[in-house]
């Protein structure tokens, strides 16, 4: 996202000062502590109602806002120079002067999910090609962040700050989210202060990823480009999603998406343990619900349209025409839900599928293999 010229100059000055002060250099810590999973939230509802208005979100905002941060990024700009002119000989021959590398500035939001370790979650697209990442807290503290890892498929990135007394918001349980639940979307775009919007969960299990693995939360809470990476917050004060996408070019039209906290937890745990995200597969394809005949007598599940020969699914005995009812005990009404559960399962682990074949219903353990 392009920033106005004034904002670019201000952000450049801020980042230069941050570099000169040498804030927050990386260091080695206890490896076991660094690889520990993110803390799990306890369901303790934040009291609603502020002043004389019982419907006010003010107490929830006061609880959540300190951990929502602004992120400014200096990105490496793609080199559009003629490839021949990259060669020193040709530059001297044609008397082409040396040019400083070009850079672009972008910004977004993020949320601190582990204050003790300084772990911040944001979107992958916010920090793509980042050379410098500066995080600004609501209390005006500034940190140069370390990028621990990033996952394009889920649009999730994990940063680390080196600081003390950092606030945090714990990840909640997105698997318990229901359509109609009230939510808040909070961002801190451009370091100008929090923006808060409210709405409801419009749908769950939306498969808008090109990879087909992610199952997004859809909300009508307005999500704008500067709020990318900020938290989607439930009424108990926990983070149930990371605001990621808006369905429309540049303006809110009532369709926003957030990466579920269950996916965020999987991605961040993978980064902390392996430094990258290792996703699995089992080798099955699913029928498109749009082409299944309306009068077909199919149970509430994901119909298997194909089984890849030699795959984990084939070795487990799955067949075309089977209907997967649950995966890991979770109902799977669509193929997207099955793919999401497979994608959230550790490579090499067994995922139990409940399958219906004709009149028979049985469990099939399938070992998830690497993609």
Backbone torsions as a table, in degrees:
resi	resn	phi	psi	omega
1	UNK	NA	128.2	179.1
2	UNK	-76.7	142.4	178.6
3	UNK	-107.8	154.8	174.1
4	UNK	-59.8	155.6	-176.7
5	UNK	-57.2	-43.4	-179.6
6	UNK	-62.0	-40.9	-179.9
7	UNK	-66.3	-39.3	179.0
8	UNK	-60.9	-46.1	180.0
9	UNK	-61.6	-44.1	-179.3
10	UNK	-63.7	-43.9	-178.6
11	UNK	-65.9	-37.2	178.9
12	UNK	-62.9	-43.6	178.0
13	UNK	-61.3	-43.9	-179.6
14	UNK	-60.8	-45.5	-177.5
15	UNK	-68.1	-36.9	177.9
16	UNK	-63.2	-43.5	177.6
17	UNK	-62.3	-38.4	-180.0
18	UNK	-63.3	-38.5	179.3
19	UNK	-68.5	-40.5	-179.1
20	UNK	-64.6	-35.8	-179.9
21	UNK	-75.9	-15.2	177.2
22	UNK	63.1	38.2	-175.2
23	UNK	-72.6	140.6	165.3
24	UNK	59.3	62.2	175.0
25	UNK	-76.0	149.6	-178.2
26	UNK	-71.9	148.0	176.9
27	UNK	-145.9	165.9	179.4
28	UNK	-88.1	133.3	177.3
29	UNK	-118.9	-172.9	176.8
30	UNK	-64.6	119.3	-174.1
31	UNK	-63.0	-40.4	-179.0
32	UNK	-64.3	-40.1	179.2
33	UNK	-66.4	-41.0	-177.5
34	UNK	-66.7	-29.7	-177.3
35	UNK	-90.2	-2.8	-179.2
36	UNK	-64.1	147.2	179.2
37	UNK	-65.9	165.0	179.3
38	UNK	-67.9	150.3	-179.4
39	UNK	-63.1	146.6	179.4
40	UNK	-96.1	134.4	-177.7
41	UNK	-77.8	144.0	169.2
42	UNK	-93.5	138.2	-177.0
43	UNK	-77.0	92.6	178.4
44	UNK	-125.0	97.2	-174.7
45	UNK	-56.1	137.8	174.1
46	UNK	-83.5	130.9	-176.2
47	UNK	-61.6	127.0	176.9
48	UNK	-86.2	161.7	176.8
49	UNK	98.8	121.8	177.2
50	UNK	-125.8	134.1	-178.1
51	UNK	62.8	-128.3	-179.6
52	UNK	-96.3	6.3	-177.1
53	UNK	-106.5	106.4	-178.2
54	UNK	-70.1	-12.3	-179.9
55	UNK	-96.9	2.9	-176.4
56	UNK	-68.2	141.4	175.5
57	UNK	-93.0	4.9	-173.6
58	UNK	-55.7	-45.8	179.0
59	UNK	-60.8	-38.0	179.3
60	UNK	-67.4	-39.8	178.4
61	UNK	-65.6	-42.8	178.2
62	UNK	-60.9	-35.6	178.8
63	UNK	-68.8	-40.5	-170.6
64	UNK	-91.8	-34.4	-168.4
65	UNK	-57.8	-38.1	-177.1
66	UNK	-58.9	-23.9	-177.2
67	UNK	-95.3	-1.4	-180.0
68	UNK	-93.1	122.0	-169.8
69	UNK	-116.0	161.1	172.7
70	UNK	-99.0	140.6	-178.3
71	UNK	-123.8	123.2	175.4
72	UNK	-112.9	133.3	-172.6
73	UNK	-128.7	132.2	167.5
74	UNK	-96.7	118.2	-176.6
75	UNK	-107.0	145.3	172.5
76	UNK	-70.0	130.0	-179.2
77	UNK	-86.0	139.1	177.5
78	UNK	-56.5	136.7	-179.2
79	UNK	-79.9	110.9	-179.1
80	UNK	-101.2	15.5	-179.4
81	UNK	-73.9	150.4	174.1
82	UNK	-56.6	129.0	-177.2
83	UNK	-55.9	-32.5	179.9
84	UNK	-63.3	-33.1	-176.7
85	UNK	-78.5	-3.1	174.0
86	UNK	-78.9	-17.2	-179.7
87	UNK	-80.2	127.9	-178.2
88	UNK	-56.6	-35.7	-179.4
89	UNK	-62.3	-47.4	-179.7
90	UNK	-66.6	-35.4	178.9
91	UNK	-64.3	-40.7	178.6
92	UNK	-69.3	-39.4	-177.3
93	UNK	-63.4	-41.6	-178.8
94	UNK	-95.6	7.3	177.8
95	UNK	53.9	49.0	178.3
96	UNK	-91.9	120.7	-178.4
97	UNK	-69.0	152.4	175.2
98	UNK	-66.2	139.6	-179.9
99	UNK	-121.0	139.5	177.5
100	UNK	-67.9	144.7	178.1
101	UNK	-57.4	137.4	178.4
102	UNK	-79.9	152.5	179.6
103	UNK	-140.7	153.1	176.2
104	UNK	-123.5	154.6	177.8
105	UNK	-111.8	140.2	173.8
106	UNK	-139.9	169.5	-179.6
107	UNK	-149.9	165.1	177.9
108	UNK	-170.3	-162.9	-179.9
109	UNK	-123.1	170.7	177.1
110	UNK	-159.7	176.5	-180.0
111	UNK	-141.3	135.3	176.4
112	UNK	-81.4	119.5	-177.7
113	UNK	-108.0	-8.7	177.0
114	UNK	-149.0	96.8	-176.4
115	UNK	-67.5	-34.3	-178.2
116	UNK	-63.7	-38.4	-179.7
117	UNK	-100.4	-2.3	177.9
118	UNK	68.3	34.0	-176.3
119	UNK	-88.8	128.2	-178.0
120	UNK	-122.5	135.0	176.3
121	UNK	-108.1	137.4	174.4
122	UNK	-146.4	-168.5	177.8
123	UNK	-88.3	149.6	174.0
124	UNK	-59.6	-43.1	-174.7
125	UNK	-69.2	-19.1	177.7
126	UNK	-70.2	-34.3	-173.8
127	UNK	-112.1	14.5	179.2
128	UNK	-60.1	133.3	179.1
129	UNK	58.1	31.2	-176.2
130	UNK	-72.1	134.2	170.7
131	UNK	-100.7	-37.2	178.3
132	UNK	-137.3	133.6	177.4
133	UNK	-124.4	118.7	177.1
134	UNK	-113.6	131.9	179.8
135	UNK	-111.8	129.7	-179.8
136	UNK	-116.6	123.6	178.7
137	UNK	-85.3	160.2	176.8
138	UNK	-59.0	-25.7	178.3
139	UNK	-84.4	11.9	174.5
140	UNK	79.8	1.4	174.7
141	UNK	-69.5	144.3	-178.1
142	UNK	-123.4	140.1	179.2
143	UNK	-137.6	141.8	167.9
144	UNK	-86.1	119.9	-171.6
145	UNK	-91.8	151.6	173.5
146	UNK	-101.1	131.2	177.3
147	UNK	-85.7	109.8	-179.8
148	UNK	-79.5	-32.5	-179.3
149	UNK	175.0	163.6	-176.0
150	UNK	-151.7	147.5	-178.0
151	UNK	-130.8	111.6	-176.8
152	UNK	-67.5	-38.3	-176.0
153	UNK	-60.5	-39.7	-180.0
154	UNK	-93.7	-10.3	-175.5
155	UNK	58.8	47.2	180.0
156	UNK	-128.5	136.8	175.0
157	UNK	-131.4	149.0	-179.1
158	UNK	-119.7	123.2	178.8
159	UNK	-112.9	162.1	174.7
160	UNK	-131.8	134.9	175.2
161	UNK	-107.8	150.0	174.2
162	UNK	-108.3	95.6	-178.2
163	UNK	-161.4	167.5	-179.1
164	UNK	-111.6	158.3	176.1
165	UNK	54.8	45.9	179.0
166	UNK	-86.4	137.4	175.7
167	UNK	-72.2	169.9	177.2
168	UNK	-155.7	157.2	170.3
169	UNK	-125.7	125.4	-177.3
170	UNK	-78.9	150.3	174.3
171	UNK	-72.3	135.9	176.7
172	UNK	-95.0	-161.9	-176.0
173	UNK	-111.3	98.3	-178.5
174	UNK	-70.6	-18.5	178.7
175	UNK	-68.3	-15.4	179.6
176	UNK	-97.8	0.6	-179.3
177	UNK	-71.5	138.7	179.6
178	UNK	-124.3	151.8	175.3
179	UNK	-60.2	130.5	-177.5
180	UNK	103.3	-14.2	176.8
181	UNK	-62.7	140.8	176.5
182	UNK	-80.7	142.8	-178.2
183	UNK	-142.0	158.9	172.0
184	UNK	-118.9	139.2	171.7
185	UNK	-110.8	120.4	-177.3
186	UNK	-119.5	135.4	175.8
187	UNK	-136.9	170.7	178.0
188	UNK	-138.7	64.7	-173.4
189	UNK	-71.1	137.3	173.6
190	UNK	61.6	12.0	-179.0
191	UNK	68.7	20.2	-177.5
192	UNK	-90.9	-1.2	-177.7
193	UNK	114.4	163.5	-175.5
194	UNK	-67.1	145.5	165.9
195	UNK	-117.8	136.1	-175.7
196	UNK	-126.4	128.7	173.4
197	UNK	-129.3	153.3	-178.5
198	UNK	-126.0	159.4	178.3
199	UNK	-176.4	-158.1	177.7
200	UNK	-127.5	165.1	172.0
201	UNK	-76.4	117.7	-177.7
202	UNK	-86.4	-31.7	-179.7
203	UNK	-164.3	157.9	173.8
204	UNK	-126.6	158.9	178.3
205	UNK	75.2	24.7	179.3
206	UNK	-76.2	120.4	-179.9
207	UNK	-94.5	82.6	-178.1
208	UNK	-100.6	1.0	-179.7
209	UNK	-80.6	143.5	176.3
210	UNK	-64.9	-30.2	180.0
211	UNK	-74.5	-20.4	179.5
212	UNK	78.6	7.7	-176.3
213	UNK	-94.1	-31.0	-171.2
214	UNK	-89.8	142.2	-177.9
215	UNK	-120.0	99.2	-167.9
216	UNK	-84.0	156.5	168.7
217	UNK	-90.1	127.4	176.6
218	UNK	-100.6	135.1	-178.6
219	UNK	-138.6	154.4	174.0
220	UNK	-96.2	4.0	173.7
221	UNK	-66.6	123.7	-175.8
222	UNK	-57.2	127.4	177.5
223	UNK	-122.1	117.7	-177.9
224	UNK	-107.1	162.6	-174.9
225	UNK	-53.7	-40.2	-179.6
226	UNK	-68.3	-17.4	179.0
227	UNK	-88.3	-1.3	179.2
228	UNK	-56.2	131.7	-179.3
229	UNK	94.7	-11.8	177.7
230	UNK	-77.6	168.4	-175.5
231	UNK	-85.6	148.3	164.9
232	UNK	-100.1	120.0	-166.9
233	UNK	-113.8	133.6	176.5
234	UNK	-83.1	171.4	-177.5
235	UNK	-70.0	-12.0	175.1
236	UNK	-89.3	5.2	176.0
237	UNK	84.8	9.9	179.6
238	UNK	-102.2	160.1	-180.0
239	UNK	-86.5	114.8	178.9
240	UNK	-103.6	-3.4	178.4
241	UNK	-170.6	163.8	174.9
242	UNK	-115.2	118.3	-177.4
243	UNK	-58.6	126.4	-170.2
244	UNK	-128.3	-38.9	-170.6
245	UNK	-146.7	151.6	173.1
246	UNK	-123.5	134.0	-175.6
247	UNK	-85.1	87.2	-178.1
248	UNK	150.7	152.8	-174.8
249	UNK	-83.2	95.6	167.2
250	UNK	86.4	-4.9	-179.6
251	UNK	-147.0	151.8	-177.4
252	UNK	-77.9	131.4	175.9
253	UNK	-123.7	22.6	174.2
254	UNK	89.1	8.8	177.9
255	UNK	-128.3	99.4	177.3
256	UNK	-118.1	157.9	-178.4
257	UNK	-129.1	148.9	177.5
258	UNK	-135.3	141.1	175.4
259	UNK	-72.2	124.9	-178.2
260	UNK	-61.6	147.6	-178.6
261	UNK	-61.6	-28.7	177.7
262	UNK	-64.0	-40.5	176.5
263	UNK	-68.9	-41.3	178.3
264	UNK	-59.5	-43.9	-179.6
265	UNK	-63.1	-43.0	178.6
266	UNK	-60.9	-47.9	-177.6
267	UNK	-62.5	-47.0	-177.6
268	UNK	-67.7	-38.3	177.0
269	UNK	-63.7	-38.7	177.1
270	UNK	-63.5	-42.8	179.4
271	UNK	-64.3	-43.4	-179.2
272	UNK	-66.1	-33.7	-177.4
273	UNK	-86.7	-39.7	-171.4
274	UNK	-118.5	-12.3	-176.0
275	UNK	82.1	-5.3	178.8
276	UNK	-153.3	176.0	-179.8
277	UNK	-106.2	121.4	178.8
278	UNK	-106.9	108.1	-179.6
279	UNK	-98.6	154.2	-178.7
280	UNK	-110.7	177.1	178.1
281	UNK	-151.7	161.2	174.4
282	UNK	-127.4	-8.4	171.9
283	UNK	86.3	42.7	176.1
284	UNK	-129.0	152.4	174.1
285	UNK	-118.3	157.1	-173.9
286	UNK	-121.8	151.2	177.4
287	UNK	-71.5	140.2	175.0
288	UNK	-71.1	121.9	-178.9
289	UNK	-55.9	-26.9	-177.2
290	UNK	-68.6	-21.3	-177.2
291	UNK	-108.3	4.7	174.7
292	UNK	-79.0	126.3	-178.6
293	UNK	-55.3	140.5	-176.6
294	UNK	-63.4	-29.2	-178.2
295	UNK	-92.9	8.3	-179.7
296	UNK	-70.2	136.7	179.5
297	UNK	-91.8	83.2	-178.6
298	UNK	-117.8	131.0	178.7
299	UNK	-65.6	165.8	-177.6
300	UNK	-71.2	92.6	-178.9
301	UNK	-170.1	-168.5	-177.8
302	UNK	-104.2	109.2	-179.5
303	UNK	-70.8	130.5	179.7
304	UNK	-81.8	120.7	-179.0
305	UNK	-95.5	-25.6	-179.1
306	UNK	-155.9	149.9	175.5
307	UNK	-127.7	120.7	-177.7
308	UNK	-70.4	126.2	179.9
309	UNK	-58.7	135.7	178.6
310	UNK	78.5	0.6	-178.5
311	UNK	-80.2	173.9	177.9
312	UNK	-61.0	-38.3	179.4
313	UNK	-65.4	-40.9	178.9
314	UNK	-65.1	-42.0	179.5
315	UNK	-65.3	-29.7	179.6
316	UNK	-80.2	-9.4	176.8
317	UNK	96.6	10.4	177.5
318	UNK	-69.9	149.6	-177.0
319	UNK	-132.7	157.5	171.5
320	UNK	-61.5	134.3	-177.5
321	UNK	99.9	-17.0	173.7
322	UNK	-63.2	153.2	175.6
323	UNK	-120.4	121.3	179.9
324	UNK	-88.0	117.5	-176.1
325	UNK	-90.3	-39.7	179.2
326	UNK	-142.6	157.0	173.5
327	UNK	-134.7	118.9	-176.2
328	UNK	61.9	29.4	-179.9
329	UNK	83.3	-1.7	-178.6
330	UNK	-100.7	131.1	178.2
331	UNK	-57.7	140.5	-178.2
332	UNK	-127.7	80.0	-179.0
333	UNK	-69.7	-15.5	-179.0
334	UNK	-135.9	161.9	175.0
335	UNK	-63.3	-31.9	178.3
336	UNK	-60.5	-37.6	178.8
337	UNK	-66.5	-39.4	177.9
338	UNK	-64.6	-47.6	179.4
339	UNK	-59.4	-38.9	179.7
340	UNK	-64.4	-42.6	178.9
341	UNK	-66.6	-38.9	176.1
342	UNK	-63.6	-44.1	-179.3
343	UNK	-64.9	-23.0	179.6
344	UNK	-94.4	4.3	-179.0
345	UNK	-100.3	136.1	179.8
346	UNK	-59.4	136.8	176.6
347	UNK	-60.5	131.4	-177.8
348	UNK	95.5	-15.3	178.6
349	UNK	-83.0	160.7	178.8
350	UNK	-97.9	132.4	177.0
351	UNK	-113.2	122.5	-178.2
352	UNK	-88.2	123.2	177.9
353	UNK	-106.8	133.8	170.7
354	UNK	-92.6	122.8	-170.5
355	UNK	-120.9	141.2	170.8
356	UNK	-113.1	126.4	178.3
357	UNK	-127.7	104.8	-173.8
358	UNK	65.7	-124.0	178.9
359	UNK	-93.0	-2.0	-176.0
360	UNK	-97.5	141.7	177.6
361	UNK	-128.0	129.0	-175.2
362	UNK	-155.9	165.6	179.0
363	UNK	-96.3	141.6	178.1
364	UNK	-129.4	110.5	174.2
365	UNK	-78.9	129.7	-178.5
366	UNK	-124.1	129.7	177.6
367	UNK	-83.3	122.2	-178.5
368	UNK	-73.8	128.5	-178.9
369	UNK	-108.3	161.1	-177.9
370	UNK	-69.6	146.5	177.3
371	UNK	-70.5	NA	NA
